[in-house]
Amino acid sequence: MSKLFIFLLLISLLRFILLILTKTSETFVSAFSSSIISFLATCGYLLPIHENLEYYDEALDEIPFIRWLLPPYIDYQPGDPRIKIATDPDLFSDLFKYVSQYSSFFIFFAIYFIIIRYGKKYNIDYFIRYNVMHSILIMLLQVPLTYFYVELVQFLTLNQFLKSFTQNLASSLIIVNFFVIFYAMYYSITNRYVNLPIITDACELHVGKKE
């Protein structure tokens, strides 16, 4: 995730420099504002990506490009001092673990109410609200896809042909999931409005049409 964040930041910086050099924006402030808005709008898609990385985990190792998003694998050897010794859980560790399990749930509602529901009241740019709402809807779209993925993985103990077919189909679901996200991110980082069937219509019901 940190790699993708830095990558988006570099693209936004490059876009800002190009706006200045090509004089596409009238002023320095407008070029900076446009780059910041597109960057923040694109960061909204990091949430569904994070959910995918948390959920699919080891299955992503089979997909070369997406594997780049994963943290580097560290091979710990027996006796390695970097291995933490487990301690008896206390009240605070249990509470932190419980909260972390539901952090995505709280973040989801916080983003929706602050940016989408009351975003216009707080003068949050329409482009940011438009893309963040798309990211939320993509997250909701992920639910049936991940459910279908779980059902497919259960059949990996069948004969070799069905096992190969099921693995390929499961990987295809992951690729489709990420493709939708990256497609929307491409439009966002280039400061254009993405148009996804059904998703965009549902998005405009929440944030309205651009005035």
C-alpha positions as CSV (number, residue, x, y, z in Angstrom):
1,M,0.0,0.0,0.0
2,S,2.8,2.4,0.8
3,K,4.3,1.8,-2.6
4,L,1.1,2.6,-4.3
5,F,0.6,5.7,-2.2
6,I,4.1,7.0,-3.1
7,F,3.5,6.1,-6.7
8,L,0.3,8.2,-6.8
9,L,2.0,11.1,-5.1
10,L,4.8,11.1,-7.7
11,I,2.2,11.0,-10.5
12,S,0.4,14.0,-8.9
13,L,3.7,15.9,-8.6
14,L,4.5,15.1,-12.3
15,R,1.1,16.3,-13.3
16,F,1.5,19.5,-11.4
17,I,4.9,20.2,-13.1
18,L,3.4,19.5,-16.5
19,L,0.5,21.8,-15.8
20,I,3.0,24.6,-15.0
21,L,5.3,23.9,-18.0
22,T,2.5,23.6,-20.6
23,K,0.6,26.5,-19.0
24,T,-2.6,24.5,-19.0
25,S,-3.6,26.1,-15.8
26,E,-3.8,29.8,-15.6
27,T,-2.1,30.2,-12.3
28,F,0.3,28.3,-10.0
29,V,-2.4,28.0,-7.4
30,S,-5.0,26.5,-9.8
31,A,-2.4,23.9,-11.0
32,F,-1.5,23.0,-7.4
33,S,-5.2,22.8,-6.4
34,S,-6.1,20.6,-9.4
35,S,-3.2,18.2,-8.6
36,I,-4.1,18.0,-4.9
37,I,-7.8,17.4,-5.7
38,S,-7.0,14.6,-8.1
39,F,-4.5,13.0,-5.7
40,L,-7.0,13.0,-2.8
41,A,-9.8,11.7,-5.0
42,T,-7.5,8.8,-6.1
43,C,-6.5,8.0,-2.6
44,G,-10.2,7.1,-2.0
45,Y,-9.6,3.9,-3.9
46,L,-6.9,2.8,-1.5
47,L,-9.6,1.6,0.8
48,P,-11.0,-1.2,-1.5
49,I,-7.5,-2.1,-2.4
50,H,-6.6,-2.5,1.3
51,E,-9.6,-4.7,1.8
52,N,-8.6,-6.9,-1.2
53,L,-5.0,-7.2,0.2
54,E,-6.3,-8.2,3.6
55,Y,-8.9,-10.7,2.2
56,Y,-7.2,-12.5,-0.6
57,D,-3.7,-12.5,1.0
58,E,-1.7,-15.5,-0.3
59,A,-3.8,-15.8,-3.4
60,L,-2.3,-12.6,-4.7
61,D,1.2,-14.2,-4.9
62,E,0.1,-15.8,-8.2
63,I,-0.6,-12.5,-9.9
64,P,2.6,-10.7,-10.8
65,F,1.6,-7.1,-10.9
66,I,-0.6,-7.2,-7.8
67,R,2.1,-9.0,-6.0
68,W,4.0,-5.7,-6.2
69,L,1.5,-4.2,-3.7
70,L,2.3,-6.8,-1.0
71,P,4.8,-6.2,1.7
72,P,8.1,-8.0,1.2
73,Y,8.3,-11.6,2.5
74,I,10.7,-12.1,5.4
75,D,12.0,-15.5,6.1
76,Y,12.5,-15.8,9.8
77,Q,14.8,-18.5,11.0
78,P,14.4,-20.4,14.3
79,G,16.1,-18.4,17.0
80,D,15.9,-15.2,15.1
81,P,15.8,-12.3,17.7
82,R,13.2,-10.5,15.5
83,I,10.6,-13.1,16.4
84,K,8.5,-11.7,19.2
85,I,7.7,-13.9,22.1
86,A,4.0,-14.1,22.8
87,T,2.9,-12.7,26.1
88,D,-0.3,-13.3,28.1
89,P,-3.1,-11.1,26.6
90,D,-4.4,-8.3,28.8
91,L,-7.4,-6.1,28.7
92,F,-5.9,-3.5,26.4
93,S,-4.4,-5.9,23.9
94,D,-7.8,-7.7,23.7
95,L,-9.6,-4.4,23.2
96,F,-7.1,-3.2,20.5
97,K,-7.5,-6.5,18.7
98,Y,-11.3,-6.3,18.8
99,V,-11.3,-2.7,17.6
100,S,-8.8,-3.5,14.8
101,Q,-11.2,-6.2,13.5
102,Y,-13.9,-3.7,13.0
103,S,-11.8,-0.7,12.0
104,S,-12.8,-0.9,8.4
105,F,-16.5,-0.8,9.5
106,F,-15.9,2.5,11.4
107,I,-13.7,4.0,8.7
108,F,-16.4,3.1,6.1
109,F,-19.1,5.1,7.9
110,A,-16.8,7.9,8.9
111,I,-15.8,8.4,5.2
112,Y,-19.4,8.2,4.1
113,F,-20.9,10.7,6.5
114,I,-18.0,13.2,6.5
115,I,-17.2,13.2,2.8
116,I,-20.4,12.0,1.1
117,R,-23.3,12.9,3.3
118,Y,-22.0,16.3,4.6
119,G,-19.2,16.9,2.1
120,K,-21.1,19.7,0.3
121,K,-21.6,21.4,3.7
122,Y,-17.9,21.2,4.4
123,N,-17.0,22.5,0.9
124,I,-15.3,19.3,-0.1
125,D,-14.8,19.3,-3.9
126,Y,-17.3,17.4,-6.0
127,F,-14.6,15.5,-7.8
128,I,-13.3,14.1,-4.5
129,R,-16.9,13.1,-3.3
130,Y,-17.6,11.6,-6.7
131,N,-14.6,9.3,-6.6
132,V,-14.9,8.4,-2.9
133,M,-18.5,7.4,-3.5
134,H,-17.3,5.2,-6.4
135,S,-14.7,3.5,-4.1
136,I,-17.4,2.8,-1.5
137,L,-19.7,1.3,-4.2
138,I,-16.8,-0.8,-5.5
139,M,-16.3,-2.1,-2.0
140,L,-19.9,-3.1,-1.8
141,L,-19.5,-4.8,-5.2
142,Q,-16.6,-6.8,-3.8
143,V,-18.9,-8.6,-1.3
144,P,-20.6,-11.0,-3.8
145,L,-17.3,-11.4,-5.7
146,T,-15.4,-12.5,-2.5
147,Y,-18.3,-14.7,-1.5
148,F,-18.2,-16.4,-4.9
149,Y,-14.4,-16.7,-4.5
150,V,-14.8,-18.5,-1.2
151,E,-17.2,-20.9,-2.7
152,L,-14.8,-21.7,-5.6
153,V,-11.8,-22.3,-3.3
154,Q,-13.8,-24.9,-1.4
155,F,-13.6,-27.1,-4.5
156,L,-9.8,-27.2,-4.9
157,T,-9.7,-30.8,-3.6
158,L,-11.5,-32.1,-6.7
159,N,-9.8,-33.8,-9.6
160,Q,-6.9,-32.1,-11.4
161,F,-8.9,-30.6,-14.3
162,L,-11.5,-29.1,-12.1
163,K,-8.9,-27.9,-9.7
164,S,-7.0,-26.1,-12.4
165,F,-10.2,-24.6,-13.8
166,T,-11.4,-23.5,-10.3
167,Q,-8.0,-21.9,-9.6
168,N,-8.0,-19.9,-12.8
169,L,-11.6,-18.8,-12.3
170,A,-10.8,-17.7,-8.8
171,S,-7.8,-15.7,-10.0
172,S,-9.9,-14.2,-12.7
173,L,-12.3,-12.9,-10.1
174,I,-9.4,-11.2,-8.2
175,I,-8.1,-9.6,-11.5
176,V,-11.6,-8.3,-12.4
177,N,-11.9,-6.8,-8.9
178,F,-8.6,-5.0,-9.2
179,F,-9.1,-4.0,-12.8
180,V,-12.3,-2.1,-11.9
181,I,-10.4,-0.3,-9.1
182,F,-7.3,0.6,-11.2
183,Y,-9.6,1.7,-14.1
184,A,-11.3,4.2,-11.9
185,M,-8.0,5.3,-10.4
186,Y,-6.6,6.0,-13.9
187,Y,-9.5,8.4,-14.6
188,S,-9.2,10.0,-11.2
189,I,-5.5,10.6,-11.3
190,T,-5.8,12.2,-14.8
191,N,-8.6,14.4,-13.4
192,R,-11.4,12.9,-15.5
193,Y,-14.8,11.5,-14.4
194,V,-15.0,7.8,-14.7
195,N,-18.2,6.2,-15.9
196,L,-18.9,2.7,-14.7
197,P,-22.2,1.0,-15.6
198,I,-24.6,0.9,-12.7
199,I,-22.0,2.1,-10.2
200,T,-21.9,5.7,-11.6
201,D,-25.7,5.9,-11.6
202,A,-25.8,4.8,-8.0
203,C,-23.0,7.3,-7.2
204,E,-25.0,10.2,-8.6
205,L,-27.9,9.3,-6.4
206,H,-25.8,10.1,-3.4
207,V,-23.6,13.0,-4.5
208,G,-25.9,14.4,-7.3
209,K,-24.9,15.4,-10.8
210,K,-22.1,17.8,-11.4
211,E,-23.5,21.3,-11.6
